[in-house]
Amino acid sequence: TPVRFDQLRTGLVLDAATMAKRLPGANPLKRREMLNLIASMSSRSAFGLSDRVRNEIRRALLHGAPRMPDIAHRLGINERTLRRRLLDEGTDFTTLSDEVRLAVANELLALTKLPIGDIASATGFASPSVFAETFRRWSGQTPTSVRAAAVELHTPMPDAGIKMPRPGPR
C-alpha cells in the first residue's frame, strides 16, 4: 500500500493470509497472558463510560458529525441511559464531542499541512470561519497560531557551529 501523508483518513489493509502468519519470535505463553489481562480489564470496565464515548466520537468523526443516538447504539445502550450515565460521571455528550473535536483539530493542525478548511470539515464544522472562531473560543488560540507554534517546535535548530563527534565503529 502506498503511504500518503496529510490525508484526512489513515488505514492499513491486510489480507487474511497475512493476518494468519505467525510472527517470528512470538511467544504463545505471553500472548495468552496478554489476552487474559485484556479480558480481565474489559470485564471490570477499566475505562469509564465517558472514555468509551470519546473513543466512539473520534471514530464517528471519520464518517461525519457524531450523533448521540448512533454512539449509544454502538455502545449497546439506550440513548436516555447514556445521557443519565454521563451525567453521573459529571459530563454530557456535547462536552465530550467538543473535547474530541478540539483534540483532533489540534492534532491535524500540528501534524499535517492540511488546509484549515479541510480540518474544519473533518471536525464537523460548516465553514472555516465558524471553525476558527469556535477553536479560538475553546483553546484561546487561533488555528493559524497553533500551526505556526507546531512548525516552530519541529523546525531543526541551527547547529551554532557545534560539531558533534561521529560515532566510530563498534
Steps between C-alpha positions, in 0.01 A plus 500: 500500500647839414552737792320831459557780749267787593186299428172529691493125564764240566484126484679178432337212317635148552366191330399187694816310402722775639296518821534124546881506482674438828743769605859387534593473865138507615454357848171306538519516881541880502216530246268301725600715802426820305165371375405410859606845619293669229199282583525578872533873433201512270288291734556738791452802273848649532383804306212719603203553274619848408830354373313248288272775367803715409644204309174448310468872425850504355417198286170657388678819386644300210149464360346837584369677806470270803142458619396383843247239379767340279759496779249352746414230247869417445546469877194279524304723736190715480551870424326605823718259698811643336391855584428403863829312548703784352329740740593262784864538386459879500497557126275490196518398135548853365795566731667171404438565131655847528803359686560241229451748216750741662754219553466382138529858372815555707653178365418585140634854537822385665573187299376570148500770236131455425327829419301642790181462294562124477564480873178691561314251285668198661399620846139562403484877452289667233772743392861596572389826663267321743780254576756779559268691734400189696859378519609837637220493758589143607878532510573872530710481182434524130551194280772689311695577819478136613634384163778762506606391851507136392711583194739701716524216751587249228744722310858386556716745690812629323808320623665826619838366394492209744639187342382172641749216486408224259455162655786267418482131417392275782 
